Amino acid sequence: MSGTESIRVGNKGRIVLPADIRQRRQWAEGTTLVAVETESGVLLAERSALEEILRKQLSGADVVASLLEDRRRASAAEDDA
């Protein structure tokens, strides 16, 4: 992988990805990308790559238990109000 590239936001909010990035990523014209806004910036990735990132982040996590615990805390806060 190469270093950092500067990209400008152009007319109508469009950006042009440098050719070397598109070639390394094998992103041809018409490739659908997903933009994910984070606290640190914006992640631009193909859907399959994004799914892999999420799988790694969630591996070993009990998402259902976490959601249930969040709901229990919210419910307790509502009862106290």
C-alpha positions, 0 to 999 in steps of 0.5 A, spaced: 500 500 500 502 507 498 501 513 503 496 518 503 493 521 498 489 528 497 482 528 495 478 534 493 471 535 494 468 538 487 462 540 484 456 537 487 460 534 493 463 529 488 470 526 489 475 523 485 479 517 487 486 517 485 487 512 479 493 508 483 488 507 489 482 504 484 487 500 481 490 497 487 483 496 490 480 493 483 475 498 483 472 499 476 467 504 474 460 502 477 463 499 483 459 500 489 462 503 495 459 504 502 461 510 506 461 509 514 462 516 518 466 515 524 468 519 530 475 519 526 473 520 519 469 517 513 471 509 511 470 508 504 469 500 503 466 495 498 460 492 502 464 485 502 470 488 506 465 492 510 462 486 512 469 483 514 471 489 518 464 488 522 465 480 523 472 482 526 469 487 531 463 483 533 467 476 534 466 473 541 461 479 542 454 477 545 450 482 541 443 480 543 446 480 551 449 487 550 442 489 547 438 486 552 442 489 558 442 496 554 434 495 554 434 493 561 438 500 563 433 504 559 427 501 562 430 502 569 432 509 568 425 510 565 422 507 572 426 512 576 423 518 572 
